[in-house]
Amino acid sequence: MSGNAVLPTSTCAQARVMLYQPSQRPRYTSTVWSSSFGRCQVVGRLGQRHADLLEAILFNAERKRDTPDGSIEMLVDPARVRRTLSDSRYSMEQIKKLLMELRAAAISIETPAFDFPLISGLIDHIEPSMMTRRDPLTGGHRHLWMVRLGKALLVLLERDLWLHYDPAPIARLQHGITQAVVRHIRTHTISPRGGWFMDTVIKAVLGNPSTKELRKARLRVRSEVGACSEMGIRIAGDKIFKIATPSAPSVPQTPDSVPQTPDGVPQTPGAFHTRPMETGLSGLSGLRGTARA
């Protein structure tokens, strides 16, 4: 299975409104974050490892079904999720801890795609499926997961721009700030002429960092230049560029495969609007769509 068989890996808003802290060791928080892309509040612990796990689940979903109450349930092989997260395999105890924190976190999101604040969770529950698969490690069988999506994620999938990519390379980055920067860059169709200033992107995912925090973030991002380059993101001095690749078409498409007309103009941070707007720019426009990266 090549991934993204039934659902996208993520959506644009998740990387733009600071839903996940730019750290692999997030703190419990109830802070309200506000930027040009929208507002977000998370009551709980959500960091880049939680993003890794949720993206791995969506990427590896094999089947999905709509439930009578309007939710979505997905069939997922936990072994594929573990292989996506790490070459050396995450322990199930680590995954269980991350799942419990994903399940417990309450989020509120307000973006141009939503004309009302979205308040809910990302995952409703996970339970063993009746379906099993042979486990080569034990010679026995393992149960697949049945993952029920939370209302927040359902609305994001319905109204936000979709992103299709293999989350494994991002999960293997060493620093949470680099992961957050890569995820943010992936929400843009193309780079602005001359690229983005690194400090601008770091502040977009870090909030309002101190001089010390900004300097530390720069060092960590620059330490993973090679890994970023392999994902189509070039870092040169104080600039960051998104490199177009044959496997990453830059024209977003709607879920029903009707293409949007590109205007070739990259999105730059602007004023936050409380009503949906059709901007024609790469990024959130109040329209559903997909963007492969």
SEKOL-98355 format. One record per residue (C-alpha): residue number from 0; x, y, z negated; residue in three letters. Coordinates in steps of 0.001 Angstrom, whole numbers, plus 500000, padded with zeros to 6 digits. Layout:
<recs>
REC; k; east; north; up; r
REC; NUM; X; Y; Z; Ala
...
</recs>
This chain:
<recs>
REC; k; east; north; up; r
REC; 0; 500000; 500000; 500000; Met
REC; 1; 501438; 503363; 501054; Ser
REC; 2; 499667; 505467; 498422; Gly
REC; 3; 496825; 508005; 498580; Asn
REC; 4; 494543; 505228; 499794; Ala
REC; 5; 491450; 506766; 498225; Val
REC; 6; 492367; 510103; 496589; Leu
REC; 7; 494994; 512854; 496809; Pro
REC; 8; 497959; 512940; 494445; Thr
REC; 9; 497001; 516317; 492985; Ser
REC; 10; 495357; 519661; 493709; Thr
REC; 11; 496814; 523140; 494006; Cys
REC; 12; 495288; 524706; 490906; Ala
REC; 13; 496855; 522150; 488563; Gln
REC; 14; 500352; 523425; 489404; Ala
REC; 15; 499401; 527096; 489644; Arg
REC; 16; 497512; 527876; 486449; Val
REC; 17; 500047; 526292; 484044; Met
REC; 18; 497822; 523343; 483212; Leu
REC; 19; 500957; 521369; 482327; Tyr
REC; 20; 503741; 522909; 480262; Gln
REC; 21; 507049; 523093; 482205; Pro
REC; 22; 508636; 520622; 479800; Ser
REC; 23; 508943; 516875; 479343; Gln
REC; 24; 508489; 517433; 475605; Arg
REC; 25; 505370; 519619; 475396; Pro
REC; 26; 504088; 521093; 472181; Arg
REC; 27; 500513; 521041; 470921; Tyr
REC; 28; 499004; 524327; 472009; Thr
REC; 29; 495768; 526261; 472422; Ser
REC; 30; 497350; 529209; 474240; Thr
REC; 31; 495503; 530957; 477061; Val
REC; 32; 497719; 531425; 480137; Trp
REC; 33; 496819; 534056; 482705; Ser
REC; 34; 498477; 534731; 486070; Ser
REC; 35; 497656; 535996; 489553; Ser
REC; 36; 496353; 532494; 490384; Phe
REC; 37; 493849; 532209; 487535; Gly
REC; 38; 493457; 531515; 483824; Arg
REC; 39; 493956; 528292; 481920; Cys
REC; 40; 493694; 527126; 478330; Gln
REC; 41; 494726; 523684; 477104; Val
REC; 42; 493886; 522513; 473612; Val
REC; 43; 496272; 519595; 473183; Gly
REC; 44; 499605; 518378; 474571; Arg
REC; 45; 500061; 518360; 478347; Leu
REC; 46; 503525; 518427; 479903; Gly
REC; 47; 505260; 517261; 483053; Gln
REC; 48; 505290; 513603; 481945; Arg
REC; 49; 501508; 513753; 481693; His
REC; 50; 501427; 515189; 485218; Ala
REC; 51; 503724; 512349; 486354; Asp
REC; 52; 501328; 509766; 484944; Leu
REC; 53; 498112; 511273; 486291; Leu
REC; 54; 499663; 511722; 489737; Glu
REC; 55; 500930; 508121; 489677; Ala
REC; 56; 497418; 506885; 488828; Ile
REC; 57; 495786; 508888; 491647; Leu
REC; 58; 498528; 507992; 494136; Phe
REC; 59; 498223; 504264; 493395; Asn
REC; 60; 494428; 504048; 493193; Ala
REC; 61; 493328; 501122; 495373; Glu
REC; 62; 489560; 501562; 495329; Arg
REC; 63; 487047; 504027; 493996; Lys
REC; 64; 483323; 504041; 493417; Arg
REC; 65; 480819; 506727; 492563; Asp
REC; 66; 478929; 506079; 489343; Thr
REC; 67; 475197; 506799; 488873; Pro
REC; 68; 475974; 509733; 486571; Asp
REC; 69; 478137; 511452; 489190; Gly
REC; 70; 481588; 510380; 488017; Ser
REC; 71; 484256; 508382; 489860; Ile
REC; 72; 485908; 505147; 488755; Glu
REC; 73; 489167; 503966; 490315; Met
REC; 74; 490842; 500569; 490424; Leu
REC; 75; 494560; 500900; 489627; Val
REC; 76; 497382; 498392; 489207; Asp
REC; 77; 499369; 499422; 486080; Pro
REC; 78; 502494; 497746; 487470; Ala
REC; 79; 502473; 500109; 490466; Arg
REC; 80; 501985; 503055; 488137; Val
REC; 81; 505024; 502015; 486088; Arg
REC; 82; 507170; 501596; 489218; Arg
REC; 83; 506140; 505070; 490389; Thr
REC; 84; 507082; 506604; 487047; Leu
REC; 85; 510530; 505067; 486697; Ser
REC; 86; 513008; 502649; 488288; Asp
REC; 87; 513692; 501175; 484855; Ser
REC; 88; 509961; 500953; 484057; Arg
REC; 89; 508157; 502912; 481384; Tyr
REC; 90; 507133; 500814; 478413; Ser
REC; 91; 503401; 500318; 478049; Met
REC; 92; 503634; 501946; 474626; Glu
REC; 93; 504947; 505148; 476236; Gln
REC; 94; 502225; 505043; 478863; Ile
REC; 95; 499555; 504405; 476236; Lys
REC; 96; 500715; 507452; 474250; Lys
REC; 97; 500597; 509658; 477355; Leu
REC; 98; 497150; 508327; 478279; Leu
REC; 99; 495780; 509087; 474825; Met
REC; 100; 497081; 512664; 475037; Glu
REC; 101; 495652; 513046; 478559; Leu
REC; 102; 492313; 511758; 477293; Arg
REC; 103; 492314; 514012; 474233; Ala
REC; 104; 493325; 517312; 475866; Ala
REC; 105; 490491; 519781; 476457; Ala
REC; 106; 491069; 522260; 479264; Ile
REC; 107; 489453; 525435; 480507; Ser
REC; 108; 490286; 526657; 484014; Ile
REC; 109; 489116; 529731; 485886; Glu
REC; 110; 490369; 530328; 489441; Thr
REC; 111; 489095; 531917; 492657; Pro
REC; 112; 487749; 528450; 493562; Ala
REC; 113; 485345; 528460; 490597; Phe
REC; 114; 482775; 531144; 489881; Asp
REC; 115; 482492; 529873; 486310; Phe
REC; 116; 485031; 528704; 483714; Pro
REC; 117; 485579; 524946; 483979; Leu
REC; 118; 485763; 523329; 480533; Ile
REC; 119; 486300; 519583; 480257; Ser
REC; 120; 488926; 516813; 480304; Gly
REC; 121; 490993; 515115; 482991; Leu
REC; 122; 490323; 511466; 482123; Ile
REC; 123; 487171; 510061; 480585; Asp
REC; 124; 488436; 506578; 479794; His
REC; 125; 490558; 503626; 480955; Ile
REC; 126; 489549; 500028; 480448; Glu
REC; 127; 490722; 496612; 481699; Pro
REC; 128; 489088; 495548; 484933; Ser
REC; 129; 487711; 492076; 485483; Met
REC; 130; 490116; 491830; 488416; Met
REC; 131; 493552; 490345; 487720; Thr
REC; 132; 496819; 490047; 489596; Arg
REC; 133; 499671; 487600; 489176; Arg
REC; 134; 502432; 488842; 486861; Asp
REC; 135; 505810; 487592; 488174; Pro
REC; 136; 507522; 488447; 484888; Leu
REC; 137; 505393; 486125; 482756; Thr
REC; 138; 503981; 483768; 485341; Gly
REC; 139; 500523; 484643; 484104; Gly
REC; 140; 498030; 487279; 485193; His
REC; 141; 497563; 490923; 484337; Arg
REC; 142; 494351; 492907; 484358; His
REC; 143; 494046; 495902; 486640; Leu
REC; 144; 492814; 499205; 485197; Trp
REC; 145; 489452; 500804; 485738; Met
REC; 146; 490043; 504554; 485345; Val
REC; 147; 487075; 506891; 484967; Arg
REC; 148; 487834; 510511; 485844; Leu
REC; 149; 486892; 513395; 483595; Gly
REC; 150; 484615; 516211; 484736; Lys
REC; 151; 487472; 518701; 485013; Ala
REC; 152; 489377; 516534; 487478; Leu
REC; 153; 486197; 515736; 489410; Leu
REC; 154; 485464; 519422; 489954; Val
REC; 155; 489077; 520098; 490942; Leu
REC; 156; 488935; 517292; 493501; Leu
REC; 157; 485645; 518638; 494834; Glu
REC; 158; 486525; 522332; 495097; Arg
REC; 159; 490302; 522695; 495092; Asp
REC; 160; 492833; 522163; 497888; Leu
REC; 161; 494197; 518609; 497970; Trp
REC; 162; 497883; 517677; 497916; Leu
REC; 163; 499202; 514372; 499269; His
REC; 164; 502722; 513285; 498338; Tyr
REC; 165; 504624; 510473; 496659; Asp
REC; 166; 505032; 511541; 492998; Pro
REC; 167; 507947; 509155; 492347; Ala
REC; 168; 510770; 511602; 493301; Pro
REC; 169; 509322; 514300; 491022; Ile
REC; 170; 508970; 511823; 488152; Ala
REC; 171; 512703; 511080; 488442; Arg
REC; 172; 513803; 514682; 487975; Leu
REC; 173; 515627; 515231; 484693; Gln
REC; 174; 514136; 518550; 483624; His
REC; 175; 510527; 519584; 483145; Gly
REC; 176; 511170; 523093; 484457; Ile
REC; 177; 512471; 521662; 487745; Thr
REC; 178; 509390; 519436; 488002; Gln
REC; 179; 507107; 522412; 487419; Ala
REC; 180; 508953; 524503; 490033; Val
REC; 181; 508757; 521710; 492632; Val
REC; 182; 505050; 521163; 491967; Arg
REC; 183; 504383; 524892; 492282; His
REC; 184; 506307; 525171; 495560; Ile
REC; 185; 504391; 522189; 496968; Arg
REC; 186; 501133; 524127; 496631; Thr
REC; 187; 502331; 526552; 499321; His
REC; 188; 502106; 525750; 503002; Thr
REC; 189; 505227; 527658; 504037; Ile
REC; 190; 507879; 529862; 502464; Ser
REC; 191; 507645; 533646; 502766; Pro
REC; 192; 510214; 535153; 505095; Arg
REC; 193; 513483; 535112; 503147; Gly
REC; 194; 512189; 532567; 500622; Gly
REC; 195; 511062; 533065; 497029; Trp
REC; 196; 513273; 534559; 494341; Phe
REC; 197; 514053; 531798; 491862; Met
REC; 198; 513199; 534003; 488901; Asp
REC; 199; 509756; 534729; 490400; Thr
REC; 200; 508939; 531020; 490695; Val
REC; 201; 510307; 530245; 487219; Ile
REC; 202; 508183; 532997; 485683; Lys
REC; 203; 505140; 531666; 487567; Ala
REC; 204; 505438; 528316; 485771; Val
REC; 205; 507025; 529461; 482503; Leu
REC; 206; 504906; 532504; 481733; Gly
REC; 207; 506855; 535385; 480216; Asn
REC; 208; 510246; 533874; 479334; Pro
REC; 209; 512908; 535612; 477289; Ser
REC; 210; 516257; 536391; 478892; Thr
REC; 211; 517736; 533304; 477214; Lys
REC; 212; 514883; 531051; 478359; Glu
REC; 213; 515153; 532373; 481919; Leu
REC; 214; 518899; 531775; 482019; Arg
REC; 215; 518472; 528232; 480684; Lys
REC; 216; 515730; 527514; 483232; Ala
REC; 217; 517948; 528721; 486107; Arg
REC; 218; 520771; 526411; 485021; Leu
REC; 219; 518453; 523408; 484811; Arg
REC; 220; 516858; 524021; 488201; Val
REC; 221; 520265; 524526; 489857; Arg
REC; 222; 521558; 521306; 488291; Ser
REC; 223; 519022; 519377; 490413; Glu
REC; 224; 519625; 521087; 493771; Val
REC; 225; 520373; 517782; 495511; Gly
REC; 226; 517194; 516055; 494305; Ala
REC; 227; 515096; 519091; 495272; Cys
REC; 228; 516641; 519128; 498749; Ser
REC; 229; 515586; 515509; 499293; Glu
REC; 230; 511999; 516610; 498600; Met
REC; 231; 512137; 519410; 501162; Gly
REC; 232; 512934; 522259; 498777; Ile
REC; 233; 516189; 524120; 499394; Arg
REC; 234; 517810; 526242; 496702; Ile
REC; 235; 520395; 528714; 497931; Ala
REC; 236; 521767; 531211; 495422; Gly
REC; 237; 518838; 533023; 493846; Asp
REC; 238; 516360; 531988; 496563; Lys
REC; 239; 514105; 528946; 497044; Ile
REC; 240; 512809; 527747; 500414; Phe
REC; 241; 510281; 525091; 501403; Lys
REC; 242; 511629; 523064; 504302; Ile
REC; 243; 509109; 521790; 506847; Ala
REC; 244; 509518; 518068; 507532; Thr
REC; 245; 507790; 515751; 510055; Pro
REC; 246; 506223; 513807; 507188; Ser
REC; 247; 504876; 516962; 505564; Ala
REC; 248; 502598; 518834; 508011; Pro
REC; 249; 501965; 522391; 506902; Ser
REC; 250; 498377; 522833; 508120; Val
REC; 251; 495802; 522137; 505378; Pro
REC; 252; 492735; 520092; 506298; Gln
REC; 253; 489374; 519805; 504617; Thr
REC; 254; 488297; 516429; 503153; Pro
REC; 255; 486002; 515881; 506172; Asp
REC; 256; 489009; 516293; 508503; Ser
REC; 257; 487973; 519656; 509938; Val
REC; 258; 491215; 521657; 510186; Pro
REC; 259; 491508; 525177; 508887; Gln
REC; 260; 493044; 527671; 511258; Thr
REC; 261; 496533; 528612; 510005; Pro
REC; 262; 497575; 532217; 510254; Asp
REC; 263; 501226; 531590; 509467; Gly
REC; 264; 501218; 533980; 506536; Val
REC; 265; 502434; 532515; 503209; Pro
REC; 266; 500547; 533283; 500034; Gln
REC; 267; 502170; 535669; 497639; Thr
REC; 268; 500943; 536348; 494109; Pro
REC; 269; 498203; 538953; 494080; Gly
REC; 270; 495346; 540151; 491972; Ala
REC; 271; 493171; 537526; 490321; Phe
REC; 272; 489548; 537581; 491435; His
REC; 273; 486694; 536082; 489461; Thr
REC; 274; 484695; 535210; 492601; Arg
REC; 275; 485793; 532793; 495380; Pro
REC; 276; 487488; 534526; 498303; Met
REC; 277; 488246; 533310; 501816; Glu
REC; 278; 491760; 534645; 502279; Thr
REC; 279; 492989; 532496; 505174; Gly
REC; 280; 496286; 532197; 503349; Leu
REC; 281; 498053; 529056; 502215; Ser
REC; 282; 496775; 528177; 498780; Gly
REC; 283; 493550; 528605; 496867; Leu
REC; 284; 490878; 530248; 498946; Ser
REC; 285; 487654; 529099; 497374; Gly
REC; 286; 487391; 526369; 500024; Leu
REC; 287; 487926; 522642; 499684; Arg
REC; 288; 490836; 521277; 501639; Gly
REC; 289; 493953; 519154; 501709; Thr
REC; 290; 497611; 520004; 502070; Ala
REC; 291; 500162; 517276; 502607; Arg
REC; 292; 503574; 517959; 501152; Ala
</recs>
